[in-house]
Amino acid sequence: MDIKKLATEMDSIVAKGGIVDAVKQFFAQEATTSDYNNITTNNKTQMVEKMEGFANAIKKVNNITLHHTIVDGNVSASEFTFDFDMTDNSSIYWHEIIRRVWNQEGKVIQEEYFNA
């Protein structure tokens, strides 16, 4: 299993706006997540629900920029900037680091978000 290839493929899907698709394709069933707002998920189903809710709240994707992806062993870190107009007329502009731990089957088992 080539973590660099998997991380690059996942990041490519995210960069095209396929955030929900990336979770569905690359997350293990037991995957957990946490973010800088102390929001956690305890499995893939919860994360899909969270991302579907978020994606449905986006009115317009202005830009998603993937800056870098690095891999060390079974851990990857990806730096993104997200720029969205939301359905509630707010705007989101995030510069974020996404850290992922991958299992031996090539699935994400832990994902953490850091506000860069």
CNS distance restraints for C-alpha pairs under 8 A (distance, minus, plus):
assign (resid   1 and name CA) (resid 104 and name CA) 7.27 0.50 0.50
assign (resid   1 and name CA) (resid 105 and name CA) 7.27 0.50 0.50
assign (resid   1 and name CA) (resid 106 and name CA) 6.22 0.50 0.50
assign (resid   2 and name CA) (resid   6 and name CA) 6.33 0.50 0.50
assign (resid   2 and name CA) (resid 106 and name CA) 7.78 0.50 0.50
assign (resid   3 and name CA) (resid   7 and name CA) 5.88 0.50 0.50
assign (resid   3 and name CA) (resid  71 and name CA) 7.16 0.50 0.50
assign (resid   3 and name CA) (resid  73 and name CA) 7.75 0.50 0.50
assign (resid   3 and name CA) (resid  74 and name CA) 6.47 0.50 0.50
assign (resid   3 and name CA) (resid  75 and name CA) 7.93 0.50 0.50
assign (resid   3 and name CA) (resid  76 and name CA) 7.65 0.50 0.50
assign (resid   3 and name CA) (resid 102 and name CA) 7.44 0.50 0.50
assign (resid   3 and name CA) (resid 106 and name CA) 6.89 0.50 0.50
assign (resid   4 and name CA) (resid   8 and name CA) 6.01 0.50 0.50
assign (resid   4 and name CA) (resid  70 and name CA) 7.60 0.50 0.50
assign (resid   4 and name CA) (resid  71 and name CA) 5.97 0.50 0.50
assign (resid   4 and name CA) (resid  76 and name CA) 7.63 0.50 0.50
assign (resid   5 and name CA) (resid   9 and name CA) 6.11 0.50 0.50
assign (resid   6 and name CA) (resid  10 and name CA) 6.10 0.50 0.50
assign (resid   6 and name CA) (resid 106 and name CA) 7.18 0.50 0.50
assign (resid   7 and name CA) (resid  11 and name CA) 5.98 0.50 0.50
assign (resid   7 and name CA) (resid  69 and name CA) 7.50 0.50 0.50
assign (resid   7 and name CA) (resid  76 and name CA) 6.77 0.50 0.50
assign (resid   8 and name CA) (resid  12 and name CA) 6.08 0.50 0.50
assign (resid   8 and name CA) (resid  69 and name CA) 7.07 0.50 0.50
assign (resid   9 and name CA) (resid  13 and name CA) 6.50 0.50 0.50
assign (resid  10 and name CA) (resid  14 and name CA) 6.39 0.50 0.50
assign (resid  10 and name CA) (resid  22 and name CA) 5.77 0.50 0.50
assign (resid  10 and name CA) (resid  26 and name CA) 7.07 0.50 0.50
assign (resid  11 and name CA) (resid  15 and name CA) 5.98 0.50 0.50
assign (resid  11 and name CA) (resid  66 and name CA) 7.33 0.50 0.50
assign (resid  11 and name CA) (resid  78 and name CA) 7.50 0.50 0.50
assign (resid  12 and name CA) (resid  16 and name CA) 6.40 0.50 0.50
assign (resid  13 and name CA) (resid  17 and name CA) 6.64 0.50 0.50
assign (resid  13 and name CA) (resid  18 and name CA) 5.21 0.50 0.50
assign (resid  13 and name CA) (resid  19 and name CA) 6.96 0.50 0.50
assign (resid  13 and name CA) (resid  21 and name CA) 7.44 0.50 0.50
assign (resid  13 and name CA) (resid  22 and name CA) 6.04 0.50 0.50
assign (resid  14 and name CA) (resid  18 and name CA) 4.93 0.50 0.50
assign (resid  14 and name CA) (resid  19 and name CA) 4.84 0.50 0.50
assign (resid  14 and name CA) (resid  22 and name CA) 6.34 0.50 0.50
assign (resid  15 and name CA) (resid  64 and name CA) 5.42 0.50 0.50
assign (resid  15 and name CA) (resid  65 and name CA) 6.29 0.50 0.50
assign (resid  15 and name CA) (resid  66 and name CA) 6.21 0.50 0.50
assign (resid  16 and name CA) (resid  64 and name CA) 7.27 0.50 0.50
assign (resid  17 and name CA) (resid  61 and name CA) 7.64 0.50 0.50
assign (resid  17 and name CA) (resid  64 and name CA) 7.29 0.50 0.50
assign (resid  18 and name CA) (resid  22 and name CA) 6.09 0.50 0.50
assign (resid  19 and name CA) (resid  23 and name CA) 6.56 0.50 0.50
assign (resid  19 and name CA) (resid  51 and name CA) 6.94 0.50 0.50
assign (resid  19 and name CA) (resid  55 and name CA) 7.60 0.50 0.50
assign (resid  20 and name CA) (resid  24 and name CA) 6.27 0.50 0.50
assign (resid  20 and name CA) (resid  48 and name CA) 6.23 0.50 0.50
assign (resid  20 and name CA) (resid  51 and name CA) 5.63 0.50 0.50
assign (resid  20 and name CA) (resid  52 and name CA) 6.14 0.50 0.50
assign (resid  20 and name CA) (resid  55 and name CA) 7.51 0.50 0.50
assign (resid  21 and name CA) (resid  25 and name CA) 6.06 0.50 0.50
assign (resid  22 and name CA) (resid  26 and name CA) 5.87 0.50 0.50
assign (resid  22 and name CA) (resid  27 and name CA) 7.83 0.50 0.50
assign (resid  23 and name CA) (resid  27 and name CA) 5.30 0.50 0.50
assign (resid  23 and name CA) (resid  44 and name CA) 7.53 0.50 0.50
assign (resid  23 and name CA) (resid  47 and name CA) 7.38 0.50 0.50
assign (resid  23 and name CA) (resid  48 and name CA) 6.44 0.50 0.50
assign (resid  24 and name CA) (resid  44 and name CA) 7.66 0.50 0.50
assign (resid  24 and name CA) (resid  48 and name CA) 6.80 0.50 0.50
assign (resid  26 and name CA) (resid 106 and name CA) 7.60 0.50 0.50
assign (resid  26 and name CA) (resid 107 and name CA) 5.17 0.50 0.50
assign (resid  26 and name CA) (resid 108 and name CA) 5.99 0.50 0.50
assign (resid  27 and name CA) (resid  31 and name CA) 6.16 0.50 0.50
assign (resid  27 and name CA) (resid  44 and name CA) 6.22 0.50 0.50
assign (resid  27 and name CA) (resid 107 and name CA) 5.18 0.50 0.50
assign (resid  27 and name CA) (resid 108 and name CA) 4.64 0.50 0.50
assign (resid  27 and name CA) (resid 109 and name CA) 6.53 0.50 0.50
assign (resid  28 and name CA) (resid  43 and name CA) 7.96 0.50 0.50
assign (resid  28 and name CA) (resid  44 and name CA) 6.46 0.50 0.50
assign (resid  28 and name CA) (resid 107 and name CA) 5.10 0.50 0.50
assign (resid  28 and name CA) (resid 108 and name CA) 5.63 0.50 0.50
assign (resid  28 and name CA) (resid 109 and name CA) 5.67 0.50 0.50
assign (resid  29 and name CA) (resid  43 and name CA) 5.77 0.50 0.50
assign (resid  29 and name CA) (resid  44 and name CA) 4.86 0.50 0.50
assign (resid  29 and name CA) (resid  45 and name CA) 7.37 0.50 0.50
assign (resid  30 and name CA) (resid  42 and name CA) 7.00 0.50 0.50
assign (resid  30 and name CA) (resid  43 and name CA) 4.70 0.50 0.50
assign (resid  30 and name CA) (resid  44 and name CA) 6.21 0.50 0.50
assign (resid  30 and name CA) (resid 109 and name CA) 6.44 0.50 0.50
assign (resid  31 and name CA) (resid  42 and name CA) 6.51 0.50 0.50
assign (resid  31 and name CA) (resid  43 and name CA) 4.83 0.50 0.50
assign (resid  31 and name CA) (resid  44 and name CA) 5.57 0.50 0.50
assign (resid  31 and name CA) (resid 108 and name CA) 6.34 0.50 0.50
assign (resid  31 and name CA) (resid 109 and name CA) 4.04 0.50 0.50
assign (resid  31 and name CA) (resid 110 and name CA) 5.32 0.50 0.50
assign (resid  31 and name CA) (resid 111 and name CA) 7.64 0.50 0.50
assign (resid  32 and name CA) (resid  40 and name CA) 7.19 0.50 0.50
assign (resid  32 and name CA) (resid  41 and name CA) 5.41 0.50 0.50
assign (resid  32 and name CA) (resid  42 and name CA) 4.60 0.50 0.50
assign (resid  32 and name CA) (resid  43 and name CA) 5.42 0.50 0.50
assign (resid  32 and name CA) (resid  44 and name CA) 7.37 0.50 0.50
assign (resid  32 and name CA) (resid 109 and name CA) 6.25 0.50 0.50
assign (resid  32 and name CA) (resid 110 and name CA) 4.89 0.50 0.50
assign (resid  32 and name CA) (resid 111 and name CA) 6.42 0.50 0.50
assign (resid  33 and name CA) (resid  40 and name CA) 5.28 0.50 0.50
assign (resid  33 and name CA) (resid  41 and name CA) 5.12 0.50 0.50
assign (resid  33 and name CA) (resid  42 and name CA) 6.78 0.50 0.50
assign (resid  33 and name CA) (resid  47 and name CA) 7.55 0.50 0.50
assign (resid  33 and name CA) (resid 110 and name CA) 5.69 0.50 0.50
assign (resid  33 and name CA) (resid 111 and name CA) 4.71 0.50 0.50
assign (resid  33 and name CA) (resid 112 and name CA) 5.56 0.50 0.50
assign (resid  34 and name CA) (resid  38 and name CA) 6.27 0.50 0.50
assign (resid  34 and name CA) (resid  39 and name CA) 5.62 0.50 0.50
assign (resid  34 and name CA) (resid  40 and name CA) 4.34 0.50 0.50
assign (resid  34 and name CA) (resid  41 and name CA) 6.71 0.50 0.50
assign (resid  34 and name CA) (resid 111 and name CA) 6.67 0.50 0.50
assign (resid  34 and name CA) (resid 112 and name CA) 4.97 0.50 0.50
assign (resid  34 and name CA) (resid 113 and name CA) 6.50 0.50 0.50
assign (resid  35 and name CA) (resid  39 and name CA) 5.62 0.50 0.50
assign (resid  35 and name CA) (resid  40 and name CA) 6.72 0.50 0.50
assign (resid  35 and name CA) (resid 112 and name CA) 5.62 0.50 0.50
assign (resid  35 and name CA) (resid 113 and name CA) 4.61 0.50 0.50
assign (resid  35 and name CA) (resid 114 and name CA) 6.52 0.50 0.50
assign (resid  36 and name CA) (resid 113 and name CA) 6.29 0.50 0.50
assign (resid  36 and name CA) (resid 114 and name CA) 5.82 0.50 0.50
assign (resid  36 and name CA) (resid 115 and name CA) 6.64 0.50 0.50
assign (resid  41 and name CA) (resid  46 and name CA) 5.66 0.50 0.50
assign (resid  41 and name CA) (resid  47 and name CA) 5.80 0.50 0.50
assign (resid  42 and name CA) (resid  46 and name CA) 6.62 0.50 0.50
assign (resid  42 and name CA) (resid  47 and name CA) 7.75 0.50 0.50
assign (resid  43 and name CA) (resid  47 and name CA) 6.47 0.50 0.50
assign (resid  44 and name CA) (resid  48 and name CA) 6.10 0.50 0.50
assign (resid  45 and name CA) (resid  49 and name CA) 6.27 0.50 0.50
assign (resid  46 and name CA) (resid  50 and name CA) 6.13 0.50 0.50
assign (resid  47 and name CA) (resid  51 and name CA) 6.07 0.50 0.50
assign (resid  48 and name CA) (resid  52 and name CA) 5.96 0.50 0.50
assign (resid  49 and name CA) (resid  53 and name CA) 6.18 0.50 0.50
assign (resid  50 and name CA) (resid  54 and name CA) 6.28 0.50 0.50
assign (resid  51 and name CA) (resid  55 and name CA) 5.91 0.50 0.50
assign (resid  52 and name CA) (resid  56 and name CA) 6.01 0.50 0.50
assign (resid  53 and name CA) (resid  57 and name CA) 6.41 0.50 0.50
assign (resid  54 and name CA) (resid  58 and name CA) 6.80 0.50 0.50
assign (resid  57 and name CA) (resid  86 and name CA) 5.68 0.50 0.50
assign (resid  57 and name CA) (resid  87 and name CA) 5.37 0.50 0.50
assign (resid  57 and name CA) (resid  88 and name CA) 7.63 0.50 0.50
assign (resid  58 and name CA) (resid  84 and name CA) 6.50 0.50 0.50
assign (resid  58 and name CA) (resid  85 and name CA) 6.13 0.50 0.50
assign (resid  58 and name CA) (resid  86 and name CA) 4.40 0.50 0.50
assign (resid  58 and name CA) (resid  87 and name CA) 5.71 0.50 0.50
assign (resid  59 and name CA) (resid  84 and name CA) 7.46 0.50 0.50
assign (resid  59 and name CA) (resid  85 and name CA) 5.52 0.50 0.50
assign (resid  59 and name CA) (resid  86 and name CA) 4.77 0.50 0.50
assign (resid  59 and name CA) (resid  87 and name CA) 4.84 0.50 0.50
assign (resid  60 and name CA) (resid  84 and name CA) 5.79 0.50 0.50
assign (resid  60 and name CA) (resid  85 and name CA) 5.01 0.50 0.50
assign (resid  60 and name CA) (resid  86 and name CA) 6.69 0.50 0.50
assign (resid  61 and name CA) (resid  83 and name CA) 6.45 0.50 0.50
assign (resid  61 and name CA) (resid  84 and name CA) 4.73 0.50 0.50
assign (resid  61 and name CA) (resid  85 and name CA) 6.48 0.50 0.50
assign (resid  62 and name CA) (resid  83 and name CA) 5.37 0.50 0.50
assign (resid  62 and name CA) (resid  84 and name CA) 5.43 0.50 0.50
assign (resid  62 and name CA) (resid  85 and name CA) 7.09 0.50 0.50
assign (resid  63 and name CA) (resid  81 and name CA) 7.81 0.50 0.50
assign (resid  63 and name CA) (resid  82 and name CA) 6.13 0.50 0.50
assign (resid  63 and name CA) (resid  83 and name CA) 5.10 0.50 0.50
assign (resid  63 and name CA) (resid  84 and name CA) 7.04 0.50 0.50
assign (resid  64 and name CA) (resid  80 and name CA) 7.01 0.50 0.50
assign (resid  64 and name CA) (resid  81 and name CA) 5.75 0.50 0.50
assign (resid  64 and name CA) (resid  82 and name CA) 4.70 0.50 0.50
assign (resid  64 and name CA) (resid  83 and name CA) 6.25 0.50 0.50
assign (resid  65 and name CA) (resid  80 and name CA) 5.46 0.50 0.50
assign (resid  65 and name CA) (resid  81 and name CA) 5.10 0.50 0.50
assign (resid  65 and name CA) (resid  82 and name CA) 6.62 0.50 0.50
assign (resid  66 and name CA) (resid  78 and name CA) 7.41 0.50 0.50
assign (resid  66 and name CA) (resid  79 and name CA) 6.05 0.50 0.50
assign (resid  66 and name CA) (resid  80 and name CA) 4.56 0.50 0.50
assign (resid  66 and name CA) (resid  81 and name CA) 6.70 0.50 0.50
assign (resid  67 and name CA) (resid  78 and name CA) 7.52 0.50 0.50
assign (resid  67 and name CA) (resid  79 and name CA) 5.35 0.50 0.50
assign (resid  67 and name CA) (resid  80 and name CA) 5.70 0.50 0.50
assign (resid  67 and name CA) (resid  81 and name CA) 7.67 0.50 0.50
assign (resid  68 and name CA) (resid  78 and name CA) 5.64 0.50 0.50
assign (resid  68 and name CA) (resid  79 and name CA) 5.28 0.50 0.50
assign (resid  68 and name CA) (resid  80 and name CA) 7.55 0.50 0.50
assign (resid  69 and name CA) (resid  76 and name CA) 6.94 0.50 0.50
assign (resid  69 and name CA) (resid  77 and name CA) 5.64 0.50 0.50
assign (resid  69 and name CA) (resid  78 and name CA) 4.31 0.50 0.50
assign (resid  69 and name CA) (resid  79 and name CA) 6.50 0.50 0.50
assign (resid  70 and name CA) (resid  76 and name CA) 5.57 0.50 0.50
assign (resid  70 and name CA) (resid  77 and name CA) 5.34 0.50 0.50
assign (resid  70 and name CA) (resid  78 and name CA) 6.51 0.50 0.50
assign (resid  71 and name CA) (resid  75 and name CA) 5.73 0.50 0.50
assign (resid  71 and name CA) (resid  76 and name CA) 4.27 0.50 0.50
assign (resid  71 and name CA) (resid  77 and name CA) 6.48 0.50 0.50
assign (resid  72 and name CA) (resid  76 and name CA) 6.35 0.50 0.50
assign (resid  74 and name CA) (resid 101 and name CA) 5.85 0.50 0.50
assign (resid  74 and name CA) (resid 102 and name CA) 5.26 0.50 0.50
assign (resid  74 and name CA) (resid 103 and name CA) 7.10 0.50 0.50
assign (resid  75 and name CA) (resid  99 and name CA) 7.12 0.50 0.50
assign (resid  75 and name CA) (resid 100 and name CA) 5.60 0.50 0.50
assign (resid  75 and name CA) (resid 101 and name CA) 4.59 0.50 0.50
assign (resid  75 and name CA) (resid 102 and name CA) 6.24 0.50 0.50
assign (resid  76 and name CA) (resid  99 and name CA) 5.75 0.50 0.50
assign (resid  76 and name CA) (resid 100 and name CA) 5.21 0.50 0.50
assign (resid  76 and name CA) (resid 101 and name CA) 6.61 0.50 0.50
assign (resid  76 and name CA) (resid 102 and name CA) 7.99 0.50 0.50
assign (resid  77 and name CA) (resid  97 and name CA) 6.55 0.50 0.50
assign (resid  77 and name CA) (resid  98 and name CA) 5.49 0.50 0.50
assign (resid  77 and name CA) (resid  99 and name CA) 4.37 0.50 0.50
assign (resid  77 and name CA) (resid 100 and name CA) 6.30 0.50 0.50
assign (resid  78 and name CA) (resid  97 and name CA) 5.53 0.50 0.50
assign (resid  78 and name CA) (resid  98 and name CA) 5.14 0.50 0.50
assign (resid  78 and name CA) (resid  99 and name CA) 6.56 0.50 0.50
assign (resid  79 and name CA) (resid  95 and name CA) 7.43 0.50 0.50
assign (resid  79 and name CA) (resid  96 and name CA) 5.78 0.50 0.50
assign (resid  79 and name CA) (resid  97 and name CA) 4.51 0.50 0.50
assign (resid  79 and name CA) (resid  98 and name CA) 6.45 0.50 0.50
assign (resid  80 and name CA) (resid  94 and name CA) 7.87 0.50 0.50
assign (resid  80 and name CA) (resid  95 and name CA) 5.83 0.50 0.50
assign (resid  80 and name CA) (resid  96 and name CA) 5.33 0.50 0.50
assign (resid  80 and name CA) (resid  97 and name CA) 6.39 0.50 0.50
assign (resid  80 and name CA) (resid  98 and name CA) 7.87 0.50 0.50
assign (resid  81 and name CA) (resid  93 and name CA) 7.13 0.50 0.50
assign (resid  81 and name CA) (resid  94 and name CA) 5.46 0.50 0.50
assign (resid  81 and name CA) (resid  95 and name CA) 4.32 0.50 0.50
assign (resid  81 and name CA) (resid  96 and name CA) 6.17 0.50 0.50
assign (resid  82 and name CA) (resid  92 and name CA) 7.31 0.50 0.50
assign (resid  82 and name CA) (resid  93 and name CA) 5.52 0.50 0.50
assign (resid  82 and name CA) (resid  94 and name CA) 5.03 0.50 0.50
assign (resid  82 and name CA) (resid  95 and name CA) 6.47 0.50 0.50
assign (resid  82 and name CA) (resid  96 and name CA) 7.88 0.50 0.50
assign (resid  83 and name CA) (resid  91 and name CA) 7.46 0.50 0.50
assign (resid  83 and name CA) (resid  92 and name CA) 5.64 0.50 0.50
assign (resid  83 and name CA) (resid  93 and name CA) 4.49 0.50 0.50
assign (resid  83 and name CA) (resid  94 and name CA) 6.60 0.50 0.50
assign (resid  84 and name CA) (resid  91 and name CA) 5.73 0.50 0.50
assign (resid  84 and name CA) (resid  92 and name CA) 5.08 0.50 0.50
assign (resid  84 and name CA) (resid  93 and name CA) 6.53 0.50 0.50
assign (resid  85 and name CA) (resid  89 and name CA) 6.59 0.50 0.50
assign (resid  85 and name CA) (resid  90 and name CA) 6.14 0.50 0.50
assign (resid  85 and name CA) (resid  91 and name CA) 4.55 0.50 0.50
assign (resid  85 and name CA) (resid  92 and name CA) 6.38 0.50 0.50
assign (resid  86 and name CA) (resid  90 and name CA) 5.32 0.50 0.50
assign (resid  86 and name CA) (resid  91 and name CA) 5.77 0.50 0.50
assign (resid  86 and name CA) (resid  92 and name CA) 7.30 0.50 0.50
assign (resid  94 and name CA) (resid 115 and name CA) 7.20 0.50 0.50
assign (resid  95 and name CA) (resid 115 and name CA) 6.17 0.50 0.50
assign (resid  95 and name CA) (resid 116 and name CA) 5.27 0.50 0.50
assign (resid  96 and name CA) (resid 113 and name CA) 6.69 0.50 0.50
assign (resid  96 and name CA) (resid 114 and name CA) 5.61 0.50 0.50
assign (resid  96 and name CA) (resid 115 and name CA) 4.74 0.50 0.50
assign (resid  96 and name CA) (resid 116 and name CA) 4.95 0.50 0.50
assign (resid  97 and name CA) (resid 113 and name CA) 5.82 0.50 0.50
assign (resid  97 and name CA) (resid 114 and name CA) 5.01 0.50 0.50
assign (resid  97 and name CA) (resid 115 and name CA) 6.45 0.50 0.50
assign (resid  97 and name CA) (resid 116 and name CA) 6.13 0.50 0.50
assign (resid  98 and name CA) (resid 111 and name CA) 6.82 0.50 0.50
assign (resid  98 and name CA) (resid 112 and name CA) 5.78 0.50 0.50
assign (resid  98 and name CA) (resid 113 and name CA) 4.71 0.50 0.50
assign (resid  98 and name CA) (resid 114 and name CA) 6.38 0.50 0.50
assign (resid  99 and name CA) (resid 111 and name CA) 5.59 0.50 0.50
assign (resid  99 and name CA) (resid 112 and name CA) 5.17 0.50 0.50
assign (resid  99 and name CA) (resid 113 and name CA) 6.42 0.50 0.50
assign (resid  99 and name CA) (resid 114 and name CA) 7.95 0.50 0.50
assign (resid 100 and name CA) (resid 108 and name CA) 6.32 0.50 0.50
assign (resid 100 and name CA) (resid 109 and name CA) 7.49 0.50 0.50
assign (resid 100 and name CA) (resid 110 and name CA) 5.60 0.50 0.50
assign (resid 100 and name CA) (resid 111 and name CA) 4.45 0.50 0.50
assign (resid 100 and name CA) (resid 112 and name CA) 6.55 0.50 0.50
assign (resid 101 and name CA) (resid 108 and name CA) 5.72 0.50 0.50
assign (resid 101 and name CA) (resid 109 and name CA) 5.75 0.50 0.50
assign (resid 101 and name CA) (resid 110 and name CA) 5.09 0.50 0.50
assign (resid 101 and name CA) (resid 111 and name CA) 6.51 0.50 0.50
assign (resid 102 and name CA) (resid 106 and name CA) 5.92 0.50 0.50
assign (resid 102 and name CA) (resid 107 and name CA) 5.34 0.50 0.50
assign (resid 102 and name CA) (resid 108 and name CA) 4.39 0.50 0.50
assign (resid 102 and name CA) (resid 109 and name CA) 5.60 0.50 0.50
assign (resid 102 and name CA) (resid 110 and name CA) 7.21 0.50 0.50
assign (resid 103 and name CA) (resid 107 and name CA) 5.49 0.50 0.50
assign (resid 103 and name CA) (resid 108 and name CA) 6.34 0.50 0.50
assign (resid 103 and name CA) (resid 109 and name CA) 6.23 0.50 0.50
